[in-house]
Amino acid sequence: MAERLLEANQRSLWQSANQKTLDKLQAIALEAEGIIENLEFRMQKE
């Protein structure tokens, strides 16, 4: 979801986004990506 909102902002589809919100969304997206990669790594080890 966070990545989709960031993409919408990049495409100028979400014009009311402020920088603080965008920064938080970026942090959420990076954290989620890390969690997913960690889960994938654990699944490969099994």
Secondary structure, DSSP 8 states (H G I E B T S, - for coil): -HHHHHHHHHTTS-TT--HHHHHHHHHHHHHHHHHHHHHHHHHHH-
